[in-house]
Each structure stands twice: as structure tokens, then as C-alpha cells.
């Protein structure tokens, strides 16, 4: 056999003189065969030629001559392999080119890997020998016999260099193995800190198992969705995955970033992308990438990096040693990624349209009328639709029902965890119906108009012109302005009840951070998750986050302004419903008003509204006369929140004495509210 014994990609522009006949053909065939022929092991037949037999035959060739009677079991084992590949009088490698032209099925994975990595023939046989000791006890004993007194069942560099020295044109086997393609990719690893000839070479266990076609796990890597719920993706997403797969197949060195506010949805899209490429998705959540590339290749996996980026963060993707194929990344909507010196391609998984949502609901609920209603009224993502259907069905079964209705889905949306929102916001679970919201007629009209805008946000531009469609985002942003206690938060809960969506109040203490960039990162996660789950966000005291930008006098001002700029831009692009409350409109930046769809003023109630508030809070079992109610409404000039507190204080007094609530109880409650405000109770109320 002649040549440099090098296996390389055909497109690499490097020439090798006198390639061994049949070697490239065997590697190319194996490279293609690994994707279509399962890497199944043939029945163990020790005396049949194989790459392992050739490697062990090389070891037999250096065994000192011994009489048949005195030969040890190790020597006999090696001689059997030598006899299997080389009849008497022939060198152990004479028939290797013939074997490479027609290898056994069990050797196809290793030959394909050698072709993929560009391994030399010496490396190929070294890998075969290292693999042999991992599953054949006698192979390890034979190598330990040869390596005495150094010992050890894994082959040392010195032994490998000696065994492979007989290969033509392979004078530097030790250096080739110590720093060759197999070692760089992690297929062979050097152990210990001894001089090179005494250091052993090992095959990582996952790779050794993968070469035998055995499924095995890798720490920090999950294959497929695993325990995550299976998600049905709409046809538009499947079609988009197919288009991106064609691009990656044509340019396999490119990376694709799959962006979504839902981890489940992003991973489901990555699984579809991998299937389009004829692979399975391997989700990588570790930075230990050594030897990962060969394992991914042998198992036919598409590496999918799981990354979390903050707003404005730029990160370079680390290359996977020994891997040259396409790469995918799943992350949220923020940040940028760079792969091999250029920006990675990006694919944002969008919310399906009304017709696709209807089909998803139909598949999940098997109720066409309910599916049509839910698709029209809610902009749920595909993963959220599956989640709500499962939760609603579970809740109905607890009650002994199998038929689901619209109320079950709304209830499921309120109790289902809002994609991790609970860490940064509190759910407002109370239902507020029309009779509980007492506001002036003009304010009621403004709130009804806002509810109508929210319902129509998905189809609002269907009949409008191109100027309206351009840059349109289906989110709705409203600012409720008014003194404390005028019902701003109550109105936000009323709006959520009317729309049938959960409302989450932002926890400013959990969101804001003294560390630069952390506040933006927390808000980015919060908004992305809210968009996926279709929940409303309530920013109470919003001026603390969206307040006026200041003149830059020091670094703190510069970072505060950068934070405000990010929040203004992100809330403008928010696809959900956001309600902001404040006591004063003057506290907001002038550029913020343009980004709002509605600014609704909540004035202090007049006498008529105050009377309605007293009636709504007192109910029908009190002891106040009509005249006393009128006197309270005319004299006590307080907002609804204070009226509520006064009623609770009065009810506690009456309850302790086991009697109906009376006028004097209300007066004592009002006196406490006036003291809170630093004011005296009006003289007309005291008796």
C-alpha cells in the first residue's frame, strides 16, 4: 500500500501524493452510508477482518516469537487477529486497501467519521484500537501485556507509534497522533502528564458507544423535547422551518438563531428544523464542548445552543471542535449573536394568524365553534394554545366534566403559570365586573373604547391602507392618569375581565436593579414571556420606570437615560396589552405620549359618583337611610379608594357588635381616612 494515507474532505484544496487505492472511495461511501444505514453491529466473529482486526494484527506483529506451547492467552489472541487479516508470509497491512473498498457494516460509522474529520490512516487504526479496549477485555489485556512494564490497558503513544511504523510513508506516527485531527476533535484524548511516548490515548465513552450504534446521553445535552410537552406548530411555522433548512443545507457553516418568548415553542421549531435537515435536535446547555462534534456527527444530531441574552448584549458563539455542519440557537427576542465572524441568521417564531389559531384550537379541543371564538378573541401562540387546553381539560375533569367551554379556557389562563412571570410580577386574579366599577359616564365610554381597541388589535389593519399597515404592532398601550384612589388599578382588572385575559402587576422591586443592564434584562424577559402567554401587564407608578430623561451630568444619568430609551422602544413594540398608571401626566417624557394608544384621565368623583360608590360598597344590608347616604355623598369629598377603606373600618366595628352597619360607624371610618390625608373631617358629618 502506498501514499500519504490521509482522509480529507474532497473540497479541501490540498494535494496528497499517491493516495492509497480505494481509500477515498471507501471514506466517501462510508460518509454517505452513515446517514442511511443504521450503525448496527454484526454478530461477533473474531476471525473475520475488520478495522479492529487490522489494528490488533499490527500489535501481533511486534510480539516476540514464542513457541506455541509457551504462548500466553494474550499472544494467542493477537495472533488470531493477525491470521484473520494476513495469511502466512504477508504483512498485516497488505490487504487493508482491499478491505477499505468493501468494509463491514460495523465499521461504516468510524470510516464516515474519519472522512468527516480528515483523519489519517494511522489515526483511523489508532481509534479502532482504542475502541477495542473499551468493550473487549482481551484487547485490554493484550495491550497491557505489550506495554509492560509501563502497564495500562489503553494504548500509549509510544506503542501506537511502534505498531503503525510499518505503514508506508508514516514515519511520524507519534506526532501525527499527538496533534492530529482525531486529537483536535476529541476523538482521541491524551491522558496523564508523562512524556509523550508514555501517555495513553483513550476514546471518550459516548463516542465509543456511538461507534457501536448505542444511544447514550451527554451531560448538559438533551435530545428532542424530552419531558417538555409536545407542541403542534402551525403550517406557516413548518414552512418557515423548511425554508431555513434549505439555506443551512446549502451553507452548512452558517448559524440560525430561533427567537421566541416561549422556550417550548422555540425548541419545537428547532426540532422541526433538525428533521428538515434529516437530523435530531440536541439542545446544548453546557460550555463543555470538547469531543462533542464527533458524537453529534455519529448520532446524526443538529447542535442547538440554548442562550439567554440581555438587551444590547453581543455574544460570539464558541465553535464546536470537530463539527462543521449547521448550527442552531434558541433564545429570546433581545441581543445579537455572532458565528465565525459574522452575524447569525435570525428567525423569529411569530404568533399564528387567526385561521391557524382556529385550526390549533380545533385540534386541541375538538369543538369548532369554541375554536373559532377563541381564535378570534385571543392572540395565543401555538405552545400556549396547547398548554391552556391541557390545563382546562384537567380542571374540568376535577369537576367531573369532559365538555369544555370558553370560561374553562379563561380560567385556565388565570391559573396556569404565565411562563415564569410570577418571579417578576404578581397575578391580579380578582374578577371585576361592570357593577363593581363605578366611574363617570365619560370615563366609562373611554374604557369601553379601549376594550374595543384591544379586541380588534389582531385584525385592525385588515381594511386599512399601506401607511397604516406599515410598522403596525398589534399591541395596545394605555396610560391611566389620576389621583390616588380614583380606580385606575380597578379599571385595569375590569379590562382584563372583559377581555378574558390574566393581568399581572409588575413588581418594581423585583424588576429594578442597581446593577447596570439588569433592569433592562428583567423587563426584556418579562415582556417576551407576556407576549407569548397573552397576558396584560400593569405598570403601577409607571413614572418611576418611564419617567423623563434628564440632562447628562454624570455616568449615572447616562445609564438612566439609556434604560429609559430601551423601555420606550420596547413598550412601543410590545405585542400585548400594557396598562400604565400614574398620578400625574407631567412626570413622563414628552416622546412617550406618541407611543401610547390611549391616555385616560381618572378624575376625583363628584357627588353622584360618590353616592354610587357608597351604594356599591355598602350593599343592601346596612342601616343607613337615603338621607344619610345623600349626606355622605355630598359632604365626604373622597376618592373611591378612601370610601372603600371607610366601609371596611365601619363593617369591622359593626361585626364585632353583631349588628348592622350604621351611620356613626361610617363617620368613625371616615375620620380615620381624613387623618391619613392630614385633614379634618367635615363638620357636617359629625353628630
Beta strands, then each sheet from edge to edge (+ up, - down):
strand 1: 189-190
strand 2: 201-202
strand 3: 221-223
strand 4: 255-259
strand 5: 280-284
strand 6: 301-306
strand 7: 314-316
strand 8: 327-331
strand 9: 336-339
strand 10: 342-343
strand 11: 345-348
strand 12: 425-427
strand 13: 476-482
strand 14: 503-506
strand 15: 536-539
strand 16: 577-582
strand 17: 598-602
sheet 1: 1+ 2-
sheet 2: 3+ 5- 6- 8- 4- 11-
sheet 3: 7+ 9+ 10-
sheet 4: 12+ 14- 15- 16- 13- 17-
end
